Amino acid sequence: MLRRGLLLDRDGVINLDKDFVSSREQFEFLPKLFPFLRRAQDLGFRLAILTNQSGVARGLYTTKDYDQLTGWLLAALAKEAIVIDLVLACFEYSEGKVTQYRRESFWRKPSPGMVLEAAQRMRLDLQQSVFLGDSLRDMQAAQAAAIKTPLWLTEKPHDVPRGVKVVKNFDEALKVMQS
């Protein structure tokens, strides 16, 4: 049986986007995130984080730094009774400085690779799932993967693709998810 998923971008959705967040000291949860995620779970959504992390390819931080921050993030969410079923990250970036990660990747948003991988691993029905992101590339990835409900978390919408719903906050996102 397929499940409903709430697929979340990280920087700008889970935490304040401060450009290449790589440590706990830089990490600041967005207000009202915890009640939003708990309510999504109550509504039957399985949670996943799908994040471009080109800072690794750029040489700004390492995969070890990323893994340590992600471990801390998952533990902090677990303390709030929030279960993240899957975290996927794309370290590749075609203009990166670190040779190992300097390449194109089908996982890097706006390509749909991470969304499709999450759907397969979590057994998600993408027509019943929601993608919540804060950028055009998030919306493009969601649409390329045939997510029925891409939600763009922004206060200043611009060039909104057809089929994308703009939400200004988590309360508005919940209203769409419950409709």
Secondary structure, DSSP 8 states (H G I E B T S, - for coil): --BEEEEE-SBTTTB---SS--STTT--B-TTHHHHHHHHHHTTEEEEEEEE-TTTTTTSS-HHHHHHHHHHHHHHHHHTT--EEEEEEE---TT-SSGGG-S--TTSTTSSHHHHHHHHHHTB-GGG-EEEESSHHHHHHHHHTT-SEEEEE-SS--S--TT-EEESSHHHHHHHHH-
